[in-house]
Structures are given as structure tokens and as C-alpha cells.
Amino acid sequence: MEMVRACMRPAASASSGPRVLVLGGTGRVGGSTATALSQLRPDLNILIGGRNREKGMPLVSKLGQRSEFIHVDIRNSSRLKEVLEGVDLVVHAAGPFQRDDKCTVLQAATFTKTRYTDICDGVDYSWRAKSFHEQAKASGVPALITAGISPGVSNVMAAELVRTAKGESGGEPETLRFFYYIAGTGGAGPTTLGTSLLLLGEDVIAYDKGSEIKLKPYSGARNIDFGKGIGKKYVYLMNLPEVKSTHKNLGLPTVHALFGSDPFIWNWGMETFANFLPSIDLESSNGHTTTGLFAHNNLSVSVGYAAAAFALAVLEGSTKPGVWFPEEPEGIAIDARKLLLRRASRGVTNFTMNKE
């Protein structure tokens, strides 16, 4: 039986710079995350983790002397632990998470006392990861799950809408609606297409006045105005992890998420720019409604900055030991949200919060 050691290794000294491992770094999203990390914190040593050195070396060359390629397969637990012994934080970007029935990376991070984030967008996987909360807490390991753009930044935006509404609107927040629209794949390629097709096979979990309900995927069409330059677009119900987590963690009785795209089935080989827009509406008991909008013209770049912002928050001490969702104050401290959103929103075309 494996023994868990007593204390977590401190972050590397400022002179050497912290070592951050990006698993799935040879993919578009992982590569964008590594690039964003190097731009936000040039002092970091960034390790590109993957199975194909040939695919990883161009990114290592681009990032420069503070980067190197690490050969690792996330299905190999012993190799994972060996690699994690030498890093200060691991970013798990090796999706799609809907197909994974084990939390191998999180378990290895807990064993080796390594700070952890992932960009999981699967409901089942996220709650499977959450079940390791007590184990991570006892080991002193901060772990942040679903820490990408949506879920991730969208969760933090929702938490801020709720916090502001409780202090200003005079009513009690009741209904939270996530609306997402994407045109093309924004360079995210097969990952975006694969994830979306997997979601089309899942029943949608939503909440209505405190009750959990199951709905058909891609039903419940609504025509939503995404603002200037985009206009009105149709969105449809999808099974996304932020629905369940914000319902439970923010105490909102009614929550659902809708997703739309143009075209419906993307050409996964497309590498052109894409519009990506999360819009979040919060309605209170007195009828007062506020909105948050986040718009970017490249999905891959946007996810990269979002994942990097969460990784830095964990590395810099904003996350307590345990496994947390982004909207939980133990996951991202309330006073750390402003910096996180500023980092995540680099390059956006529109970022608005608490608009009536």
C-alpha cells in the first residue's frame, strides 16, 4: 500500500522559478495554456507533457530556454508520480474528460503533494474528482477543477454576479442562466468537435425551483442577443458541469446552460479565428436581472489565458487544500477574483460584468 507523505513541498525559489507541468501540452488547448503561462509569468519553467516528442518540440523551441519536453502518459501512474516529484504545479489539459473514468492525474498529484488544476468540462468526471476532496485536504494539496473558460471563468463570473446581487439588488438571487455561442472552432480543432459530440449523447441535468430535472440534449431552443457585432443567436440545452456545481455551491434554485454554434457541426480542420461568447444572466426574487458577457475572437487563445489564470492563482496561494470548483471561495479567494478575471480576459473584444 502506498504511503502519503506528511507535508507539501514548497514552491521553487524565485531565482530558479516555479516548475509547471502542462499535461496535454502537445494539443491546441494545452499548447495555448503553456504559451499564456509564459506570457503572464516569464519566470516560470514550463514543462510540456505528452507522448509525442516530435509534436512537443516546436512549442518548446517557441517558449525558449525555460521550457522542456517531458515524455509522460497519463495512464501510467508510476511514471506520472515520478514526473510530478519535480514540479510545483500540474495543469491537466489532456482531454476529452468525458471518456475518462479515473482521476489518475489528481490522485498522483495528491500522492506527490503537487498543486493541481484541470480544464475538465465533463459532469461525471468533475464530481468524481470532487470525491477526492478529503484526501487532498488531508495531504495539504490545493486542487482546482473545471478551471478553463466555460466552465471556469464562467463560474467565477456567476459567483461575482451573485455576490453583487445580494449586496445591491435587495432581492434573493434565484435563476442563473449560462448562454454560450461559438463560431467555428477557433483553432481548438478536434478537441472542440469531440467534446461537443460526446455531450450530444448525454441527458441534460438542470435545476428548476430546487428540483433536479433531466432534459433532452440540444432541446429548449432560445434566441439570445449576444450584443453588438454578434446579434441574436439560437442556443440549446447542453449538459455542462457548471450547472450542477453553481446550483450546489451558490445556492441557486434554478440553473441551466444553453449552447449554440455556427455551423452546428464544425469543420474540425478549421484553424481560422472564431467568436466565442459566454453570457450569464442572474435573476433575483424582485425581478432584478444582471448580466455578464465575455467575448473573444479565438477560442483556443481564450481557453489558454483562462487556464493559465487559474493555474497562477493556485500557484500563488489563492486556493486552500482540497478539491474545489472555481466559484467556491476556498477555490479562488474572493479578493483574488479581480486579478484572475483580468488575466483571463486578456485579448477579449468585450468583457462586461453586472450590466442591468
Residue pairs with C-beta under 8 A, 6 or more apart in sequence:
2 111
4 110
4 111
4 138
4 139
5 113
7 113
7 140
8 113
8 115
8 139
8 140
8 141
9 88
9 113
9 114
11 18
11 88
11 315
12 18
12 19
12 45
12 88
14 43
16 45
17 43
17 44
17 45
17 66
18 43
18 44
18 45
18 88
18 89
18 315
19 44
19 45
19 47
19 86
19 87
19 88
19 89
20 37
20 44
20 45
20 46
20 47
20 87
20 88
20 89
20 90
20 91
20 311
20 315
21 47
21 49
21 70
21 83
21 84
21 87
21 89
21 90
21 91
22 30
22 33
22 34
22 37
22 46
22 47
22 48
22 49
22 90
22 91
22 93
23 30
23 49
23 50
23 72
23 74
23 90
23 91
23 92
23 93
23 94
23 105
24 30
24 49
24 50
24 92
24 93
24 94
24 95
25 31
25 33
25 34
25 47
25 48
25 49
25 50
25 56
25 59
25 93
26 48
26 50
26 51
26 52
26 55
26 56
26 59
27 50
27 93
27 94
27 191
28 187
28 188
28 189
28 191
28 300
29 93
29 95
29 119
29 148
29 188
29 191
29 300
29 303
29 304
29 307
30 48
30 50
30 91
30 93
30 94
31 48
31 59
31 304
32 187
32 300
32 301
32 303
32 304
32 305
32 307
33 91
33 93
33 119
33 303
33 304
33 307
33 308
33 311
34 46
34 48
34 59
34 63
34 67
34 304
35 59
35 62
35 63
35 304
36 301
36 304
36 305
36 307
36 308
36 309
36 346
37 44
37 46
37 91
37 308
37 311
37 312
38 44
38 46
38 63
38 64
38 66
38 67
40 305
40 308
40 309
40 312
40 343
40 346
41 312
42 66
43 66
44 66
45 66
45 67
45 68
46 63
46 66
46 67
47 67
47 68
47 69
47 70
47 87
48 56
48 59
48 60
48 63
48 67
48 68
48 69
48 70
49 70
49 72
49 83
49 94
50 56
50 69
50 70
50 71
50 72
50 94
51 71
51 72
51 73
53 69
53 71
56 69
57 69
59 67
60 67
60 68
60 69
70 83
72 79
72 80
72 83
73 79
74 80
74 92
74 94
74 104
74 105
75 104
77 104
77 107
77 108
80 104
80 105
80 108
81 108
81 111
81 112
84 90
84 108
84 109
84 112
84 114
85 112
87 114
88 114
88 115
88 315
89 114
89 115
89 116
89 117
89 311
89 314
89 315
90 105
90 109
90 114
90 115
90 116
90 117
91 117
91 118
91 119
91 307
91 311
92 105
92 106
92 116
92 117
92 118
92 119
92 120
93 118
93 119
93 307
94 105
95 119
95 120
95 121
95 191
95 195
96 121
96 122
96 191
96 194
96 195
96 198
97 118
97 120
97 121
97 122
97 125
97 126
98 121
98 122
98 124
98 125
98 195
98 198
98 199
98 202
99 198
100 122
100 125
101 128
103 125
103 128
103 129
103 132
105 116
105 118
106 116
106 118
106 129
106 132
106 136
106 143
106 145
106 323
107 132
108 114
109 115
109 116
109 141
109 143
110 116
110 132
110 135
110 136
110 139
110 141
110 143
111 139
113 139
113 140
113 141
114 141
115 141
115 142
115 143
115 314
115 315
115 319
116 136
116 141
116 142
116 143
116 144
116 314
117 143
117 144
117 145
117 147
117 307
117 310
117 311
117 314
118 129
118 144
118 145
118 146
118 147
119 146
119 147
119 148
119 152
119 303
119 307
120 126
120 129
120 145
120 146
120 148
120 151
120 241
121 146
121 148
121 150
121 151
121 195
121 240
121 241
122 241
123 202
123 205
123 239
123 240
123 241
123 244
126 145
126 146
126 151
126 241
126 245
126 325
127 241
127 244
129 143
129 145
129 323
130 145
130 323
130 325
132 143
132 323
133 322
133 323
133 324
134 322
136 142
136 143
136 321
136 322
136 323
137 321
137 322
137 323
139 321
140 321
141 321
141 322
142 314
142 319
142 320
142 321
142 322
142 324
143 314
143 319
143 322
143 323
143 324
144 310
144 313
144 314
144 319
144 323
144 324
144 325
144 326
144 331
144 332
145 323
145 324
145 325
146 152
146 155
146 241
146 242
146 245
146 325
146 326
147 306
147 307
147 310
147 311
147 326
148 303
148 306
148 307
148 310
149 276
149 278
149 294
149 299
149 302
149 303
149 306
149 307
149 344
150 178
150 180
150 240
150 242
150 278
151 240
151 241
151 242
151 245
151 325
151 326
152 306
152 307
152 310
152 326
152 344
153 278
153 294
153 306
153 309
153 326
153 341
153 344
153 345
154 178
154 180
154 242
154 278
154 280
154 294
155 242
155 245
155 246
155 325
155 326
155 327
156 326
156 327
156 332
156 337
156 340
156 341
157 278
157 280
157 292
157 294
157 341
157 353
158 176
158 178
158 242
158 246
158 250
158 280
158 282
158 292
158 327
159 246
159 250
159 326
159 327
159 329
159 337
160 292
160 337
160 341
160 353
160 354
161 173
161 176
161 280
161 282
161 290
161 292
161 353
161 354
162 173
162 176
162 250
162 252
162 282
163 334
164 290
164 354
165 171
165 173
165 282
165 284
165 288
165 290
166 172
166 173
169 284
169 286
169 288
169 290
170 284
170 286
170 288
171 284
171 285
171 286
171 287
171 288
172 284
172 285
173 250
173 252
173 282
173 283
173 284
173 285
174 252
174 253
174 254
174 283
174 284
174 285
175 252
175 253
175 254
175 255
175 281
175 282
175 283
176 246
176 247
176 250
176 252
176 254
176 255
176 280
176 281
176 282
176 283
177 255
177 256
177 257
177 258
177 280
177 281
177 282
177 283
178 240
178 242
178 243
178 255
178 256
178 257
178 258
178 278
178 279
178 280
179 222
179 224
179 226
179 235
179 257
179 258
179 260
179 277
179 278
179 279
179 280
179 281
180 235
180 238
180 257
180 258
180 259
180 260
180 276
180 277
180 278
180 279
181 224
181 226
181 230
181 233
181 235
181 259
181 260
181 261
181 262
181 275
181 276
181 277
181 279
182 192
182 259
182 260
182 261
182 262
182 274
182 275
182 276
182 277
182 299
183 261
183 262
183 274
183 275
183 276
184 262
184 266
184 267
184 270
184 272
184 273
184 274
184 275
185 192
185 193
185 266
185 267
185 268
185 270
185 274
185 299
186 192
186 273
186 274
186 275
186 276
186 297
186 298
186 299
186 300
186 301
186 302
187 271
187 272
187 273
187 274
187 298
187 299
187 300
187 301
188 299
188 300
188 303
189 268
189 269
189 270
189 271
190 268
192 266
192 268
192 299
193 265
193 266
193 268
196 259
196 261
196 266
199 217
199 238
199 239
199 240
199 259
200 217
200 218
201 217
202 217
202 239
203 214
203 215
203 216
203 217
203 239
204 214
204 215
204 216
204 217
204 219
204 237
204 238
204 239
204 256
205 212
205 213
205 214
205 239
205 243
205 244
206 212
206 213
206 214
206 215
206 237
206 243
206 255
206 256
206 257
207 213
207 243
207 244
207 247
207 252
207 253
207 254
207 255
207 256
208 253
208 254
209 253
209 254
210 253
210 254
215 237
216 237
217 236
217 237
217 238
217 239
218 236
218 237
218 238
219 236
219 237
220 236
220 237
220 256
220 258
221 234
221 235
221 236
222 234
222 235
222 236
222 258
223 232
223 233
223 234
224 232
224 233
224 234
224 235
224 258
224 260
224 279
225 231
225 232
226 232
226 233
226 277
226 279
226 293
226 295
227 277
227 279
227 293
227 295
227 350
228 350
229 295
229 349
230 275
230 277
230 295
233 260
233 262
234 260
235 258
235 259
235 260
236 258
236 259
236 260
237 256
237 257
237 258
237 259
238 257
238 258
238 259
240 257
240 259
242 257
243 255
243 256
243 257
245 325
245 327
246 252
246 255
246 327
247 253
247 255
249 325
249 327
249 328
250 327
273 297
273 298
274 297
274 298
274 299
275 295
275 296
275 297
276 295
276 296
276 297
276 298
276 299
276 302
277 293
277 294
277 295
277 296
278 292
278 293
278 294
279 291
279 292
279 293
279 294
280 291
280 292
280 293
281 289
281 290
281 291
282 289
282 290
282 291
283 289
288 356
289 356
290 354
290 355
290 356
291 352
291 354
291 355
291 356
292 352
292 353
292 354
292 355
293 350
293 351
293 352
293 355
294 345
294 348
294 350
294 351
295 348
295 349
295 350
295 351
296 302
296 347
296 348
296 349
297 349
298 347
301 347
302 347
302 348
305 343
305 344
305 345
305 346
305 347
306 344
308 343
308 344
309 340
309 341
309 343
309 344
310 326
310 332
310 340
310 344
312 343
313 319
313 332
313 336
313 339
313 340
318 332
318 333
318 336
318 340
319 330
319 331
319 332
319 333
320 330
320 331
322 330
324 330
324 331
324 332
325 331
326 332
332 340
341 351
341 353
345 351
